[in-house]
Amino acid sequence: MKAVRLHGYGDPNQLVYEEAPDPVPGPGEVLVRLKATSVNPFDWKVRSGAMQQVFQVQFPKILGSDIAGTVEALGPDTTGFQLGDRVLGVAKTGSYAELAVADATSLVPLPAGLDEQTAAALPVIGMTGAELVEHALEVRPGQKLLVTGALGGVGMMAVQTAADDGAQVWAAVRAAHVKDASSLPVTGVLAVDDPAALKVAAATFDAVADTVGGAVAISTVALIRSGGRFATVVPPPPPAPPGISVKPHFMSPDMKILGRLVNLMAAGKLRMPRIQTLPLAQAAEAHRLLASHRAAKVVMLMG
């Protein structure tokens, strides 16, 4: 098969489009022929070496998680899918490839009418954003939630999940993006680079779902009332003020959540970030686009 493999930590030129051995599904696993995959921030952080203290890889390594395609083969004792089924989910062997192995429990059916190109952008950002709201923060109906980076992929999923769950959602973005954020299903928008606005919002939120980290995380944790909660997908979390729960959140594949989001997408009820597409052979450029924030989401298509 054709694949993009990482041959060492460093710049995007370490990603090489080349021939690689076909993966073989084991018990309970599915071999998927991909039509599309997508790039997530975790991918370029691993490639750069920024994650090697907590996530080491053996080279050459196929990066990527999101897979959208059709079932090519089933491993022994694998149930729930048939050859030719259209599926969406997360790969076990890396997704920058024409073929990938996934646990059958890490896949959901892809509804008719939903194309792989669009769907491939969903799994990681969708589950990360939804889990941040529902698992890490346990946001309940009526609670006031602030989501940082609300126009990014994970942020958009967090906003829409929380709104669907009945929370009062506020988007935290830079002042230049307030108008764009107002089009999301939010109660209000907060400019995180406006000191006066931050002062007014102090101690008014039940929870903050952070997708940005750094200075934004530090400034927004101060906006939570006593007894409130802060969770971030960009560790390390900021210091916890007295009476505030602060913790990091790491996505764990939840097919119940992914299935729910897929159905919303198929019904036209889930807004996705703007997607830019490139062929798999241009994975290096895909990394440059995402890491430089010149694209909100990059989907790579197989040949």
N, C-alpha and C positions, 0 to 999 in steps of 0.2 A: 504494500500500500504506500501511497504518498503521505508524508507527515512532515510537520515542522518540529524539529528537535532542538533542545537547548544543549549546547556543547560546553558551556562554562558560564560562570557568573560574569556579568558585564553589560555592555550596551546592547541594543537590539540586534546588532550584527551577529551575536552569538546564537540567534535563531536561524536554523538552516532547514530549507525545504528540500527533502530528500526521500529516498526509499527507506522504509523501515519494515521490520517483520510484522506480519498480521497478528493481532492478539487472538487468543483462543479463550472462549468462555468456559468457566468451570462450573461446578454445581451451583444452581441458583442464580446463574449469571446469563446475560443476554449480550450477543454481539450485534452492534448497531452500525449500519452503514449511514454515515452522516451526510446530511445535505447542508447543514450550517452549524456553526458554533459561535461563541462570542468571547470577547476579551474582558476580563475583570481586573480591577486594580491589584488584586492579590497576585495575578500572573506576572505583571511587570515588576512588582516588588520582589517576587521570588527570583525572576531573571536577573535583576540588578544585584542580588546578594543581600538586600536589606533584610530579608527574612531568615537568613541562614542560621541564626542563633536558635530559632524555634522550629524551623522547617528546612531540614537539609535534604538535598536531592542527589541521586546518583546519575551521573551523565553517561550517555546522552539521555535527556529527559523530555518527554512529551508533556507540555503544560496544558492547562485548560480543564474546565469542568462541564460547561453547558453543552448538551447534545440534543439535536433535533434531526430525526431521520427515520429509517425503517429497520425493522428487525431482520437481520441477516441470518442468524443462527441462534440456537438455544443450547445452553450447557445442560449437562445431565441433571435430571430431576427439577428442571426449571418449569414453572407453571405461570399462568396468568397472561401470557402473550403467545402469538402465533407468528410464523414467518410472514413478512410483508406488512405487519402492523406498523402504523405510524406512531412514533413515541417521542416523548420529551422528558428530559431529566438530567442527571449528573453522571459523569463518567467515572469509572474506577481506574482506567488506564491512561487518562489524559484525552483531551478532545481536539487538539490541533492535528487531526488525522482523518483520513477517509473512513477508518474503522475504529470503533472503541468498544470496550467491554464495560458494562454497567451491571450492578446488582439489579435483579428484577424488582426489588423493593425500592429502587431509586429511580423508577420510571413511571410515567403516567401516560395514558392514551392521548394522542393529539387529535382533537376534534376535527371533523370534516369542515373545510372552509377556512381553516387557520393555517397559513403558510409557515413552513419551517424557518424561513428567513426572519420573520417577526418573532416567532415563538422562541427561537434560540437565544434571544436577548433576555428571556424571562427568568430561568430557574434560580441562578445565584442571587441576582438583585431582588427578585420577588420574595424568595424565602428569607433572605437576610432582613429585608425591610419589615415583612410581616411578623417574623419571629422577634425582632427587636421590640415591636409594639406589644405583641400578645404573650410572648414567653418571658422576655427579659423584664419588661415594665408592667405586664399584666394590667394594661390600661382598661378601665371600665367605662361603660356609657356615662356621659355627662362630665367626665373628668376633662381637665384642661391640659392639653398636650402641646409641647413645642417640638417641632422637628427641624433640626439644622440640616443645611444642604438639601432643602426640600425640592430643588429642581434637578438634583442628581438622580441616578437610577435607583439606588437604595432609598434615598429620601422620598422620592415619588411613591414608591411602594409602601413606605411607612405611613405617609400621609393618607393614601387612599384606603389602606387597611384600617387605620384608626378611625377615619370618617365613616367607613362602612360598619364599624363596630359601635358607632354612636358617640364617639368622643368629640369634644370641642377642639379642633385642630388648628394650630397656628404654625405658619411657615416662617422659618428663620433663614433669611437670605441677605445678601448685600443690597444696599439701597438701590443700586443700578438695576436690580432684578425684581424689585417689589411688584411691578406691574405684571410681569410674567407669572410670578407666584400667586397672584390674586386669581388666576384662572383655575387654580387647583381647588378641590373641595375643602376649603379652609374657612374658618371663622374670621381669621385675620392674618396679617403679615407683619413680621417684625424685622426691621433693618438691623442686622447685627453689627454694622459698622457705624451706627448712630448712637453715641454715648447717651444722649438725652433720652432716646427711646428705650435703651437698656435700663436706665435709671427708673423710668416710669414703670417698667415691667418687672422690677425686682420683687421676688417672693410672691409671684402671682400664679405660677404654674404647678400643677400636680406632678408633672413628669416632663423630662426632656429626653427625646430620642435623638442621639447625636450621630451624625454620619460624616463629620468633618474633622473633629479632634483639634488638638493644638489650642491656639488662643481662643477660638470660637467655643470650644468645650469649657474652657476656664471661665469665660464671660457668661455663658448660659447656665452653668450649674448654679450660679448666684441668683438665678431667676426663679428657683424652686422654693416653694413654701416649706416650712418645717414639716417633716414627716413624708416629704415627697421623694421621688426616685429619679435617678439619672443613669442611663445606660448608653454605651458607645460601642460602635463597631470599629473604631480607630484607637486601639490601645497605644499607650497606657491611659487609663481614665484620669481625670484631674483629681486633685485632693478633695476629699469629702468635707463639705462644711458641716458644722454641728447639726444633727437631726436629719441629714440627707443621706439616702442610700446611693452609693456610686459603684458601678461595676461595668466590666467589659462584656461584650456579647459576641459569640462566635457562632456562625450559622451551622446548624446540623440539619441535613436533608429531611424535610418533613413533607411527605407526598400528599398528605391531607391538605396542607396549605397550598402546595403547588397545584393540585387539582382544582382547588377553589379559584385560584388566580387564573388558571388556564380557561376555566369556564367563563369567568368575567371577561377575559380577553376575547374569547370567541363570540361573546354577546355584544362586543363593542363597548363594554363598560369599564375598561381598564386603560388608563392613559399611560403610554410608554414614553420614555425619553426619546429624543430624536436619534435615529439609528443611521450610522454610516456603514456602508458595506464595502468589503474588499475581498479579493480572492485569497484563499489560504496561503498561497505562495508569497503574499505580501504581509505576512504576520509581523515582520519587523516594523513596517510602517504603521500597522495597527497599534503596536505598542507605543510608538512615538506619538500618535494621535491622542491616545487615551491618557498617557502620562503627562502630556503637555496641556491637557484639558481643552484641546481643540475639537474634541468630539465627546458627546455625553455617553455614547455607547457605540461600540464597533462590533459588527457581525462579520464573520469570515465565511465565505461560501466555498464549497468544494468545487473542483473543476468540472 
